[in-house]
Amino acid sequence: MKIILQKPVDNLGAPGDVVDVADGYARNYLVPRGLAIKAHKGAAKQAESLQRAHSVRVSKQKVEFEELAARLASAGPIRVSARAG
């Protein structure tokens, strides 16, 4: 069964990806949990918009994480104290 992913699914894809999965997996797991919808002719535009939104969200997160990494790197060494023995 061809489906369009609504949310990221491990080992399957990102939102907007059109993937082919077993009927039971789609019908019993992905669709009821809102992770995917059935792919049909009118869903192509929806898949494109999901992909665009996902790429925008990922690029924003990447910028935020790079800023955080720069702040951590400029702060100097990080010391974590722990008991040993």
C-alpha positions, 0 to 999 in steps of 0.5 A, spaced: 500 500 500 502 506 498 502 511 503 504 519 505 507 520 511 505 525 516 510 525 521 517 522 521 517 514 522 524 511 524 526 506 518 521 509 513 522 516 512 520 523 513 513 527 513 511 528 505 515 521 503 511 517 499 512 510 501 510 503 499 509 498 506 505 492 507 497 493 508 497 491 515 502 495 517 499 501 514 492 499 516 493 497 523 499 501 525 501 508 521 494 510 519 490 509 526 496 513 530 496 519 525 503 517 522 500 516 515 495 517 510 493 513 504 496 516 497 491 517 492 491 522 486 489 529 490 494 527 495 500 529 491 500 537 493 499 535 500 505 531 500 509 537 497 507 541 502 509 537 508 516 536 505 517 543 504 514 544 511 519 539 514 525 542 510 524 549 513 523 546 520 529 542 520 533 548 517 531 552 523 533 547 528 540 546 524 541 554 525 539 553 533 543 547 534 549 550 531 548 557 535 548 552 541 554 548 539 558 555 538 556 557 545 558 551 548 565 551 544 566 558 546 564 557 554 571 553 555 571 546 558 565 543 561 566 539 568 562 534 570 563 531 577 561 524 579 563 519 584 567 513 583 569 507 587 
